[in-house]
Amino acid sequence: MKLLSHFDTVKEYFSPKIIGEVNDVYVKIAKIKGDDIPLHNHQNEDEMFYILDGSLLFEIEGKDPFIMKQGDLFIVKKGIYHRISSKEECKIMLIENKTTAHTGDIQAPITKSIEQQKQ
């Protein structure tokens, strides 16, 4: 199955969907549009973002915001506060430890549990 075809089952923005597992990590995809993700961190896990389609505004604690575009990859180190947003729909792939909470310790209306991400 082609990677982008997995997006046919993603109906909500900011709602990661687990599409695979490799050892102790999940491979996830998500559609991003708007700015609903709160500033958050993951105390014990790094997080990898890969842009499949569109562009993404990335905000990192203590750094100037930057735009990621199709083909760009960025790894957020554990403990670093970050936030993503997009004016137009953006399709991303995430690589995260199985213990990584969607929005860190922050509970927001868009926060999804691992069980919700498996559906």
Steps between C-alpha positions, in 0.01 A plus 500: 500500500631845412567727797273785387207262452491454881371859523167390350406373847609816687187712543605751770782750520753461784393137549801270446433152363739213569583324173784278618737391773875453494638355823407751774381780271183585312485630146214752487341731246293812560332781313572846637295814434461790741675566829325275752815325628605650835862578584620175661797272552578133546719463807650163413468456124630653178246548220563493124292702251513438123295714261327295231288776344447869569685725743514523877587784736724368777549689823778390737570642844777761482532497120350691210197327340574329169306349210540135403405391148448172316800274551626681811580304815548633852564330834382667820719390790338391824405776741482774231175696483359509148186575304393446139238666282406541135278743308424240232471124540836336564565125511770379735658178618614465861738250655446481875571264788195301603504691830473845337185686605334689212521845662743420782363583845260758350138388463326683214179440302709338224700267730471135392588189699704220345180294473330781305804521270472129417144537361 
